[in-house]
């Protein structure tokens, strides 16, 4: 076994020749393809596409002599083999296969990896010969421990010649999938959607492994991140290091290993001239492969030095915005392709001194700028606005009352024995009764001019940003009225508030934003450095369609500036701004009911207004019917960052503050609100108010102006806090003042007083 090391400063890239078990070159053999498909609830949107692909293309993909087996899985105990060792290419009648696919590949339950992996190993042992595994999932295993899953993966290694592991979408457990691929010595692929998945699946089916026999290779070095790798055809294989050894398929000619450079007086690694990649093609290819694999593990401390070595300007620029799964996935794909195709290297030249832009324009910058001008509009009705629903839908309350249920039961009993006209009449009556409890539907009115973008909502624990909009429309009440409530129109004009999540868990949730922007906003965006590739204007009414995938979520300055002290100071300022906001809004509500509305009581009467309210329709909140979220279909794990200031967790009521002001005994939070209560009292004592001919009008106008100013300040502070939150969660870093995640508390001073701040990161299960 021979080893040669190359200097890829500050690392050594080592080439270890694989000892061949025999001199005879192995040849491709008939393959038993075992495909494992995730059928958990979160796959509801894509399983129809996967079913169609399997039925239409399997006969063309499976070579003569090969077989196909398909395993489906969802929750613990919910898995099975729907097709076992079928020689699809020779079948004349595929109806049984198609029926099995349609019957079993349907979304149901949660996500559990262990049992289907064990089933695949069992099936491979039964089939014998050369077996190839294709495993895909879009989920986060919520049934088994990681140790149990990796044990199942290790047990299948001896019976599979090759394995391909596919992360479908961006909510899979990426670190676990990386470990699974390493343990199996397989290839890991991230397919964001069916468009990417389809060719990956077809390539896996076309692959014919050379055999399952494996040999042990001694690395003779410490592998960074504990894995070695090989370039096999068009796939990058990874192998988990045990001690300083890996076990690899015998057909591989070499295995590569990246390790810290060892300073030796007797031997030095060979230098590589990356400016002339043709001189060391194998080493250059392996370096690009290392860039892809270490970026797949989000190890920027390894990737940056490697990029400096290769000097590939295009990759260096792309990596500067590499935050979050989406950007890393795009970069992994680019660098992987460059590892196998020399034509894709140095496309924008060679410059080892090129430095990524730490202050690159971000999606957060975009949202802030477009929200600052009320003249900007988001075109929700545009074909370019394709929204991906987040979370579970709401199910309206539609339960029958006890009396109504009794009527239904009586009618159903009568229907069982009725005939002719009586039967028809009873059925109509039953349908009408049930219809009175059918969910109401809001029909949005067309909005060709769009909606304002000012209502940005920053989630205060997760890296989420959404736009809150008000949609005008109607609700058809004819069935619910059933001839009653004559004052109320059958088709009722109302509105509803809707939130559209633009960034979800640090990922772009809406790829394109169709906008009508003012010239001032366009100028501001260009001055701020928005990439030209992200900004394109059509000829239809000056619509600007912003390509969000062309813009990073965050930049490196945000990651470097993750200061706990700054976060706590901003959180304190935010608490003060909210104290002011609460005071102004409380006075508005107390003196002017806080709502401007003609009032349904005035229009229709108190009884009718109450009836509308019971349906979830009010003059101040629009259409907002009661209900609950639909049942959980699946879940994934997200991250939350919680910030707490000791003694400042909640603000009191206005009445409580006024009582404490009278007694002179304040809590920490009432003391924050007191100056703003005093400000209102001073205004009421001022000449502006006292000498006004219309005191209520002047007071209301002043309060609304103060409330608007405080709301604007709150939004600005939320933006600044969100930058730090995104920097920590999406940038996968911790605060500069702390040496580890175990440190999370800091004391700072405000007006000479100590304030204790605590920040906590935790993983949460997000139900979908």
C-alpha positions in Angstrom: 0.0 0.0 0.0 1.6 3.3 -1.1 0.9 6.8 0.0 1.8 10.2 -1.5 1.1 13.5 0.2 0.6 16.9 -1.4 0.9 20.4 0.2 -2.5 22.1 0.1 -1.6 24.6 2.8 -2.3 24.4 5.7 -3.3 20.8 5.0 -1.8 17.7 3.5 -3.9 16.0 0.8 -2.8 12.3 0.7 -3.3 9.7 -2.0 -3.4 6.2 -0.7 -3.4 3.4 -3.3 -6.0 0.7 -2.6 -4.4 -2.8 -2.4 -6.2 -5.0 -5.0 -7.6 -8.3 -3.8 -6.9 -9.8 -7.3 -5.2 -8.7 -10.5 -8.3 -9.5 -12.5 -10.2 -6.3 -13.2 -13.8 -6.7 -11.9 -16.6 -6.2 -14.5 -20.1 -4.9 -14.0 -22.6 -7.5 -12.8 -26.4 -7.8 -12.8 -27.6 -5.6 -10.0 -30.4 -5.9 -7.5 -31.6 -2.3 -7.0 -33.3 -1.7 -3.7 -35.2 1.6 -3.5 -36.4 2.9 -0.2 -39.0 5.7 -0.4 -40.1 8.0 2.4 -43.9 8.1 2.5 -44.3 10.3 5.6 -47.0 13.0 5.7 -44.6 15.7 4.6 -44.2 14.0 1.2 -47.8 14.6 0.3 -47.0 17.1 -2.4 -44.3 15.1 -4.2 -45.3 11.4 -3.9 -47.6 11.7 -6.9 -44.6 12.8 -9.0 -42.5 10.0 -7.7 -45.2 7.4 -8.3 -45.6 8.6 -11.9 -41.8 8.4 -12.5 -41.6 4.9 -11.1 -44.4 3.6 -13.3 -43.4 5.4 -16.5 -39.6 5.0 -16.4 -38.6 1.9 -14.4 -39.0 -0.5 -17.3 -36.6 1.8 -19.3 -34.1 2.3 -16.5 -33.5 -1.2 -15.2 -31.1 -3.1 -17.4 -31.7 -6.7 -18.6 -30.7 -9.0 -15.8 -31.2 -6.4 -13.1 -34.1 -6.4 -10.6 -36.0 -3.8 -8.7 -37.2 -3.9 -5.1 -39.2 -1.0 -3.5 -39.6 -0.4 0.2 -41.9 2.2 1.6 -41.7 3.7 5.1 -43.2 6.3 7.4 -43.6 6.0 11.2 -42.3 3.3 13.6 -43.8 0.0 12.5 -45.1 1.5 9.2 -43.0 0.1 6.4 -42.9 -2.8 4.0 -41.7 -4.2 0.7 -44.2 -3.6 -2.1 -42.0 -5.0 -4.9 -39.4 -7.7 -4.3 -36.7 -8.7 -6.9 -38.8 -7.9 -9.9 -37.0 -8.1 -13.3 -38.9 -5.1 -14.6 -37.1 -4.9 -17.9 -38.5 -8.3 -19.0 -42.1 -7.9 -17.7 -44.8 -7.6 -20.4 -47.5 -6.8 -17.9 -46.7 -4.1 -15.4 -50.2 -3.7 -14.0 -49.3 -5.5 -10.7 -46.3 -3.3 -10.2 -48.2 -0.1 -11.0 -51.1 -1.1 -8.6 -48.6 -1.8 -5.8 -47.0 1.6 -6.3 -50.3 3.4 -6.3 -51.5 1.6 -3.3 -48.5 1.9 -1.0 -46.7 5.0 -2.0 -49.1 7.4 -0.3 -48.3 10.0 2.5 -49.1 8.8 6.0 -47.5 9.2 9.5 -44.2 10.4 10.7 -40.6 9.5 9.8 -38.5 6.5 11.0 -35.3 5.3 9.3 -34.2 2.3 11.3 -36.8 -0.3 10.2 -36.7 0.3 6.4 -32.9 0.2 6.5 -33.0 -3.2 8.4 -35.6 -4.4 5.8 -33.3 -3.4 3.0 -30.4 -5.4 4.5 -32.7 -8.4 5.0 -33.9 -8.2 1.5 -30.3 -7.9 0.1 -29.3 -11.1 2.0 -32.3 -12.9 0.5 -31.6 -11.7 -3.1 -27.8 -12.3 -2.9 -25.5 -11.2 -5.7 -24.7 -7.5 -6.2 -27.1 -5.1 -4.5 -27.3 -1.4 -4.7 -29.3 0.8 -2.3 -31.1 4.0 -3.0 -32.5 5.7 0.1 -34.4 8.9 0.0 -36.1 11.0 2.7 -37.3 14.6 3.2 -37.7 14.2 6.9 -36.1 14.3 10.3 -36.3 10.9 12.0 -38.6 11.4 15.0 -38.9 7.7 16.0 -35.4 6.3 16.7 -32.1 7.4 18.2 -29.1 8.3 16.0 -27.2 5.4 17.5 -29.9 2.9 16.5 -30.1 4.3 13.0 -26.3 4.2 12.5 -26.2 0.6 13.8 -28.7 -0.4 11.2 -26.6 1.4 8.5 -23.4 -0.4 9.6 -25.2 -3.8 9.4 -26.1 -3.3 5.8 -22.6 -2.4 4.6 -21.4 -6.0 4.0 -24.3 -6.8 1.7 -24.4 -3.7 -0.5 -21.9 -2.9 -3.3 -23.0 0.7 -3.4 -25.3 3.1 -1.6 -26.9 6.4 -2.5 -28.5 8.6 0.2 -30.7 11.4 -0.9 -31.8 14.4 1.2 -35.1 15.5 -0.4 -35.7 19.2 0.3 -34.1 21.3 3.0 -35.7 20.0 6.2 -34.0 16.6 6.4 -31.6 15.9 9.3 -28.4 16.8 7.4 -25.8 15.8 10.0 -27.4 12.4 10.4 -27.5 11.8 6.6 -23.9 12.8 6.4 -23.0 10.2 9.0 -25.2 7.6 7.3 -23.4 8.1 4.0 -20.0 7.9 5.7 -20.9 4.8 7.6 -22.1 3.1 4.5 -19.2 4.3 2.3 -21.8 5.9 0.0 -22.7 9.0 -1.9 -24.8 11.8 -0.3 -26.9 13.9 -2.6 -29.2 16.9 -1.7 -32.2 17.3 -4.1 -34.2 20.4 -3.3 -37.2 19.3 -5.4 -38.5 16.7 -7.8 -36.8 18.5 -10.7 -33.4 17.7 -9.1 -34.4 14.3 -7.8 -35.6 12.8 -11.1 -32.2 12.7 -12.8 -30.4 11.7 -9.6 -32.7 8.7 -9.3 -32.4 7.7 -12.9 -28.6 7.9 -12.7 -28.6 5.7 -9.6 -30.7 3.1 -11.4 -28.4 3.2 -14.4 -25.3 2.5 -12.2 -24.0 -1.1 -12.1 -21.6 -1.7 -9.2 -18.6 -3.9 -9.7 -19.0 -6.0 -6.6 -19.5 -5.9 -2.9 -16.1 -7.1 -1.7 -14.3 -4.5 0.4 -10.7 -4.1 1.5 -9.1 -2.2 4.4 -6.9 0.9 3.7 -4.5 2.4 6.2 -4.5 6.2 6.0 -1.4 6.9 8.0 -2.7 10.3 9.0 -5.4 12.0 11.1 -8.4 12.7 8.8 -10.0 16.1 9.3 -13.7 15.5 10.4 -13.0 11.8 10.5 -13.6 10.7 6.9 -11.7 9.8 3.8 -13.1 10.0 0.2 -12.9 8.7 -3.3 -14.0 9.8 -6.8 -16.0 6.9 -8.3 -17.4 7.5 -11.7 -19.5 10.7 -11.2 -20.0 10.1 -7.5 -18.1 11.3 -4.4 -17.9 8.5 -1.9 -17.1 9.1 1.8 -15.8 6.5 4.3 -15.9 6.8 8.1 -12.4 6.5 9.7 -12.0 3.9 12.4 -8.7 4.4 14.1 -6.6 5.4 11.0 -8.3 2.9 8.6 -11.2 2.8 6.3 -12.9 0.0 4.5 -13.6 0.6 0.8 -14.8 -1.3 -2.3 -11.9 -3.2 -3.9 -12.5 -1.7 -7.3 -11.4 1.8 -6.2 -7.9 2.6 -7.3 -7.2 5.2 -4.6 -8.6 6.9 -1.5 -7.9 10.5 -0.6 -7.5 11.9 2.9 -7.2 15.6 4.1 -5.2 16.0 7.3 -3.4 18.8 9.1 0.1 19.5 7.6 2.7 17.6 9.6 6.0 19.4 9.8 8.7 16.8 9.2 12.5 17.4 8.8 12.9 14.2 6.7 10.0 14.4 4.2 7.9 17.2 2.8 4.7 16.9 0.8 4.8 17.6 -2.9 3.9 21.1 -3.9 1.0 21.6 -6.4 0.7 24.5 -8.9 -3.0 25.2 -9.0 -2.5 27.9 -11.5 -1.6 25.1 -14.0 -4.2 22.5 -13.1 -3.2 20.3 -16.1 0.1 19.5 -14.3 -1.6 17.6 -11.4 -5.1 16.7 -12.7 -5.8 14.0 -10.1 -4.7 16.2 -7.2 -6.7 19.2 -8.5 -9.8 17.0 -8.9 -9.3 15.7 -5.4 -9.0 19.2 -4.0 -12.2 20.3 -5.6 -13.8 17.1 -4.2 -12.5 18.1 -0.7 -14.0 21.6 -1.1 -17.4 20.0 -2.0 -17.3 17.5 0.9 -16.2 19.9 3.6 -18.7 22.5 2.4 -21.3 19.7 2.6 -20.3 19.5 6.3 -20.4 23.4 6.5 -16.8 23.4 7.6 -15.9 26.9 6.4 -12.6 26.9 8.4 -11.4 24.1 6.1 -13.1 25.3 2.9 -11.6 28.8 2.9 -7.9 27.7 2.9 -8.7 25.1 0.2 -10.3 27.9 -1.9 -7.3 30.1 -1.5 -5.2 27.2 -2.8 -7.2 26.6 -5.9 -7.7 30.3 -6.5 -11.0 29.7 -8.3 -12.6 33.2 -8.4 -16.1 32.0 -9.2 -16.1 29.6 -6.3 -14.6 32.1 -3.9 -17.4 34.6 -4.8 -20.1 32.0 -4.5 -18.8 30.8 -1.1 -18.9 34.4 0.3 -22.7 34.1 0.5 -22.7 30.5 1.6 -25.0 30.5 4.6 -27.9 28.1 5.2 -28.7 24.8 3.5 -29.8 26.3 0.3 -26.6 28.2 -0.4 -24.4 25.3 0.8 -26.3 22.9 -1.4 -25.8 25.1 -4.5 -22.1 25.4 -3.7 -21.7 21.7 -3.1 -23.2 21.0 -6.5 -21.0 23.6 -8.2 -17.8 22.3 -6.6 -18.7 18.7 -7.2 -19.3 19.2 -10.9 -15.9 21.0 -11.0 -14.2 18.0 -9.4 -15.3 15.8 -12.3 -15.1 18.3 -15.2 -12.0 20.4 -15.7 -13.9 22.8 -18.0 -15.9 24.0 -15.0 -12.8 25.2 -13.1 -11.4 28.7 -13.1 -14.3 30.0 -15.3 -13.8 33.5 -13.9 -10.0 33.2 -13.6 -7.4 32.3 -11.0 -6.7 34.6 -8.1 -5.5 33.1 -4.8 -5.7 36.6 -3.2 -9.4 37.0 -3.9 -11.3 37.8 -0.7 -15.0 37.1 -0.2 -17.1 40.2 0.4 -17.9 40.3 4.1 -20.6 42.9 3.6 -22.5 41.3 0.7 -26.1 42.5 0.1 -28.6 40.2 1.9 -32.3 39.2 1.8 -32.7 40.9 5.1 -31.3 44.2 3.6 -33.8 43.8 0.7 -36.8 43.4 3.0 -35.8 46.3 5.2 -35.3 48.7 2.3 -38.6 47.8 0.5 -40.5 48.1 3.7 -39.4 51.6 4.4 -41.4 53.1 1.5 -45.2 52.9 1.5 -45.2 53.3 -2.2 -43.8 49.8 -2.8 -46.2 47.0 -3.5 -46.0 43.2 -3.4 -48.0 41.7 -6.3 -49.6 38.7 -4.6 -51.8 37.9 -7.7 -48.7 37.7 -10.0 -47.8 34.4 -11.5 -44.3 35.1 -10.3 -45.4 34.9 -6.7 -45.4 31.2 -5.9 -45.9 30.7 -2.2 -44.9 27.6 -0.3 -47.2 27.1 2.6 -45.5 26.8 6.0 -47.0 24.9 8.9 -50.3 23.2 9.2 -53.5 24.7 7.8 -56.3 25.8 10.1 -59.5 23.8 10.3 -62.6 25.9 11.1 -64.8 25.0 14.1 -67.9 23.5 12.5 -69.2 21.3 15.3 -73.0 20.7 15.5 -74.7 21.7 18.6 -76.4 19.0 20.8 -79.8 20.0 19.3 -78.5 20.0 15.8 -76.8 16.7 16.2 -80.2 15.2 17.5 -81.9 16.5 14.3 -79.2 14.9 12.1 -79.6 11.6 13.9 -83.4 11.7 13.6 -83.2 12.5 9.8 -80.7 9.8 9.2 -82.9 7.2 10.9 -86.0 8.3 8.8 -83.9 8.2 5.6 -83.2 4.5 6.1 -86.8 3.6 5.7 -88.2 6.4 3.5 -89.0 6.0 -0.2 -89.8 8.2 -3.2 -90.6 11.9 -2.6 -90.3 11.6 1.2 -86.8 10.3 0.8 -85.8 13.1 -1.5 -87.2 15.7 0.8 -85.5 14.3 3.9 -82.1 14.1 2.0 -82.5 17.8 1.0 -83.3 18.7 4.6 -80.3 16.8 6.0 -78.0 18.4 3.4 -79.2 21.8 4.3 -78.7 21.2 8.0 -75.2 20.0 7.5 -74.4 22.8 5.1 -75.1 25.3 7.9 -71.9 24.0 9.5 -69.7 23.7 6.5 -66.6 25.9 6.6 -67.0 29.5 5.4 -64.7 30.4 2.5 -63.0 33.8 2.0 -62.9 34.9 -1.6 -60.1 37.4 -2.1 -60.8 40.3 -4.4 -58.3 40.8 -7.2 -55.5 43.2 -6.2 -53.7 44.1 -9.5 -51.8 47.0 -7.7 -50.6 44.7 -4.9 -50.3 45.3 -1.2 -47.9 47.5 0.8 -44.7 45.8 2.0 -44.5 47.7 5.3 -45.9 45.0 7.6 -42.7 43.0 8.2 -43.0 40.5 11.0 -39.7 39.2 12.6 -40.1 36.0 14.5 -38.4 36.7 17.9 -36.9 33.3 18.5 -36.5 31.6 15.0 -34.8 32.9 11.8 -38.2 33.7 10.2 -39.4 36.8 8.4 -42.9 37.3 7.0 -45.0 40.0 5.3 -48.3 40.7 6.9 -51.0 41.8 4.4 -54.6 42.8 4.5 -56.7 41.3 1.7 -60.1 42.6 0.8 -62.8 40.1 -0.3 -66.2 38.5 0.4 -67.7 35.6 2.4 -70.8 33.9 1.1 -73.3 33.6 4.0 -76.4 32.5 2.1 -76.3 28.9 3.4 -75.6 29.9 7.0 -78.4 32.5 7.0 -81.0 29.9 5.7 -83.5 32.7 5.2 -82.8 34.5 8.5 -80.9 37.7 9.2 -82.4 39.8 6.3 -80.4 42.9 7.1 -77.1 41.1 6.4 -76.1 40.7 2.7 -75.8 37.1 1.4 -72.3 38.0 -0.1 -70.7 39.9 2.8 -67.9 42.4 2.2 -65.0 41.9 4.6 -61.2 41.5 4.8 -58.7 39.2 6.3 -55.1 39.4 7.5 -52.6 37.0 6.0 -48.9 36.4 6.7 -46.6 35.3 3.9 -43.4 33.8 5.2 -40.4 35.0 3.0 -37.7 33.4 5.1 -38.4 30.2 7.1 -35.8 28.7 9.4 -33.0 30.6 7.6 -34.2 29.3 4.1 -35.7 31.3 1.3 -39.4 30.2 1.2 -40.4 32.4 -1.8 -37.9 32.3 -4.6 -39.2 35.3 -6.5 -40.8 38.5 -5.3 -42.8 40.4 -7.9 -42.8 44.1 -6.8 -43.8 47.5 -7.9 -41.0 49.7 -6.6 -40.6 53.5 -6.4 -37.6 55.0 -8.2 -36.2 56.0 -4.8 -36.3 52.4 -3.6 -34.7 51.1 -6.8 -31.9 53.7 -6.4 -31.4 52.7 -2.8 -31.3 49.0 -3.6 -28.6 49.6 -6.3 -26.6 51.9 -4.0 -26.8 49.2 -1.3 -25.2 46.7 -3.7 -28.0 44.3 -4.7 -26.6 41.9 -7.3 -27.6 42.7 -10.8 -28.6 39.0 -11.3 -31.2 39.4 -8.6 -32.8 42.5 -10.0 -34.8 42.3 -13.3 -37.5 44.5 -14.7 -40.2 43.3 -17.1 -42.1 45.5 -19.6 -45.4 45.0 -17.9 -46.1 48.0 -15.8 -42.6 48.4 -14.4 -42.8 45.2 -12.4 -39.6 44.2 -10.8 -39.2 40.5 -10.1 -36.5 40.0 -7.5 -34.7 36.6 -7.6 -34.2 35.9 -3.9 -32.1 32.8 -4.5 -29.5 35.1 -6.0 -29.0 36.9 -2.7 -27.5 35.4 0.5 -29.7 35.4 3.6 -26.9 36.9 5.7 -23.3 37.9 5.2 -20.0 37.3 7.0 -20.0 40.6 8.8 -23.2 39.5 10.5 -21.6 36.3 11.6 -18.4 38.1 12.9 -20.5 40.6 14.8 -22.4 38.2 17.0 -21.9 40.1 20.2 -23.9 39.1 23.3 -23.5 42.5 24.8 -24.8 44.2 21.7 -27.8 41.8 21.6 -28.7 42.4 25.2 -28.4 46.2 24.7 -30.7 46.0 21.7 -33.1 43.8 23.6 -33.2 46.4 26.4 -33.8 49.2 23.9 -36.6 47.1 22.3 -38.2 46.6 25.8 -38.2 50.4 26.3 -39.7 51.0 22.9 -42.4 48.5 23.6 -43.1 50.1 26.9 -43.7 53.4 25.1 -45.9 51.6 22.4 -48.0 49.9 25.1 -48.6 53.2 26.9 -49.8 55.1 23.7 -51.9 52.2 22.6 -53.5 51.8 26.0 -54.5 55.5 26.1 -55.9 55.2 22.6 -58.0 52.2 23.5 -59.1 53.7 26.8 -60.2 57.0 25.2 -61.0 56.1 21.6 -61.6 52.3 21.8 -58.4 51.9 19.7 -60.4 51.1 16.6 -61.8 53.2 13.8 -65.0 51.5 12.4 -68.5 52.3 11.5 -69.6 49.4 13.7 -71.7 46.4 12.8 -74.0 47.2 15.7 -74.9 50.5 14.1 -75.4 49.0 10.6 -77.2 45.8 11.5 -78.2 45.8 15.2 -76.6 44.2 18.2 -78.1 40.7 17.6 -76.9 40.6 14.0 -73.5 41.9 15.0 -73.3 39.1 17.6 -74.3 36.5 15.0 -71.5 37.7 12.6 -69.0 37.6 15.5 -70.0 34.0 16.2 -69.1 33.3 12.6 -65.7 35.0 13.0 -66.6 38.2 11.2 -66.1 41.6 13.0 -65.7 45.1 11.7 -62.2 45.5 13.4 -60.6 42.1 12.7 -62.4 41.1 9.5 -62.8 37.4 8.7 -61.1 35.4 11.4 -63.2 32.3 12.2 -62.4 30.1 15.1 -60.7 26.8 14.6 -57.6 24.8 15.2 -54.6 23.6 13.3 -54.9 20.4 11.3 -53.4 17.3 12.8 -49.7 16.8 12.6 -48.6 14.9 9.5 -44.8 14.9 10.2 -42.2 17.1 11.9 -38.7 18.5 11.5 -36.3 20.0 14.0 -35.7 23.7 14.0 -33.6 26.1 16.2 -34.7 28.8 18.5 -32.6 31.6 20.1 -34.2 32.9 23.3 -33.1 36.2 24.9 -34.1 37.1 28.5 -33.3 40.2 30.6 -33.7 39.5 34.3 -36.7 41.3 35.7 -37.9 42.6 32.4 -39.9 39.7 31.0 -43.3 41.3 30.8 -44.8 44.7 30.8 -47.7 45.6 33.3 -51.0 47.2 32.4 -51.4 51.0 32.2 -53.6 50.9 35.3 -51.0 49.1 37.3 -48.3 51.7 36.2 -50.5 54.6 37.2 -51.1 53.0 40.6 -47.4 52.5 41.2 -46.7 56.1 40.1 -49.1 57.3 42.7 -47.4 55.2 45.4 -43.9 55.7 44.2 -43.2 52.0 44.4 -42.0 50.7 41.0 -41.1 47.4 39.5 -38.3 47.3 36.8 -40.9 47.2 34.0 -43.3 49.8 35.4 -40.4 52.1 35.8 -39.8 51.8 32.0 -43.4 52.7 31.2 -43.7 55.6 33.8 -41.9 58.3 31.7 -44.3 57.7 28.8 -47.3 58.0 31.1 -45.9 61.2 32.4 -45.4 62.4 28.8 -49.1 61.8 28.1 -50.1 63.6 31.3 -47.8 66.6 30.4 -49.4 66.8 27.0 -52.9 66.9 28.6 -51.6 69.7 30.8 -50.1 71.7 27.9 -51.5 74.8 26.2 -51.7 72.9 22.9 -54.3 70.7 24.4 -55.9 73.1 26.8 -56.5 75.8 24.2 -57.6 73.5 21.4 -61.2 74.0 20.2 -61.4 70.2 19.6 -59.5 68.6 22.4 -60.4 64.9 21.6 -59.3 65.3 18.0 -56.0 66.9 19.0 -55.3 64.3 21.7 -56.1 61.4 19.4 -53.9 62.8 16.6 -51.0 63.3 19.1 -51.4 59.8 20.5 -51.5 58.2 17.0 -48.4 60.1 15.9 -46.6 58.9 19.1 -47.8 55.3 18.6 -46.7 55.4 14.9 -43.2 56.6 15.9 -42.8 54.0 18.6 -44.0 51.3 16.2 -41.4 52.4 13.7 -38.7 52.3 16.4 -39.8 48.8 17.5 -39.5 47.5 13.9 -36.1 49.0 13.4 -34.8 47.4 16.6 -36.4 44.0 15.6 -34.5 44.2 12.4 -31.2 44.8 14.2 -31.9 41.9 16.7 -32.9 39.6 13.8 -29.5 40.2 12.2 -27.8 38.9 15.2 -30.2 36.0 15.6 -29.7 35.0 11.9 -26.0 35.4 12.3 -26.0 32.9 15.2 -28.5 30.3 13.9 -27.9 30.4 10.2 -24.2 31.2 10.5 -23.8 28.4 13.0 -21.7 30.4 15.4 -21.8 31.6 19.0 -21.2 34.9 20.7 -17.7 36.4 20.7 -17.8 37.0 24.5 -18.4 33.3 25.2 -15.9 30.5 24.7 -18.5 27.8 24.4 -22.3 27.1 24.2 -22.2 26.5 27.9 -21.6 30.2 28.5 -24.7 32.3 27.9 -25.0 34.9 30.6 -23.6 38.4 30.7 -24.1 41.5 32.9 -24.1 45.0 31.3 -24.9 48.4 32.6 -27.7 50.8 31.6 -27.8 54.3 33.3 -25.4 53.0 36.0 -27.6 49.9 36.8 -26.6 46.3 36.2 -28.8 44.3 33.9 -28.3 40.5 33.5 -28.9 39.1 30.1 -29.2 35.4 29.2 -29.3 33.8 25.7 -30.3 30.2 25.1 -30.2 28.1 22.0 -32.5 25.1 21.8 -33.8 22.7 19.2 -37.5 22.4 18.8 -39.8 20.0 17.0 -41.8 21.9 14.3 -45.0 20.1 13.4 -46.1 20.1 9.7 
